[in-house]
């Protein structure tokens, strides 16, 4: 019995409401906390069959997956309870194990979130996860972002695109901007942010019809990890040649 209880405690996420409030100005409801816990447990189970994440210790999972995911959408969290809070269509590109899209779907119940990944096994896992969590505001899509960026059902369709450090910033801009409506926003989740990446992104944005609105620099609350969220707004329609064919943005970045 002692071993069993120890295992249960080890797999329990910390609540840390004060840290949420101090660092983001928001904190989860009791129901959302329960969904976070269920998400964590499901990831641990899924990890036995799929290589979902190396981050499995409770506090590290809280910081590097939950907190990090929601810190990127902090500007939207403050209006969630407002009477004029609007529904928006969001896409999480390269969602992997479901971050940042699944935590966003838990917290932003009025959003419609598409979780995109090219790995069918991961999407199958997320499908089961969405069912377990009863998240009806999220759906999955198995495809390459270069492909859907040229399809009329997805191009110019979203208000918000989230992309978590899958490639160089200029490449992420080419992935996200074709999917956004004019006036929509892309949030690029980064670690370090260098002058070289800034220069490359500026060059890409000039070709893609976007502008950088601000760089949100911060550190994670426990390990002090350096993070940057780069916010990009789509100012005008992206030329039809973008995104280029599958693999080309990575091989030949615009920047």
Secondary structure, DSSP 8 states (H G I E B T S, - for coil): -HHHHHHHHHT-----HHHHHHHHS----HHHHHHHHHHHHHHHHHTTTS---S--SHHHHIIIIIIHHHHTTHHHHTTTTSTT----EEEEET-TTTTTHHHHHHH-TT-EEEEEES-HHHHHHHHHHHHHHT-TTEEEEES-HHHHTTSTTTTT-EEEEEEESSS-HHHHHHHHGGGEEEEEEEEEEESS--HHHHHHHHHHHHHHTEEEEEEEEEE-TTT--EEEEEEEEE-S---TT-S-STTHHHHT---
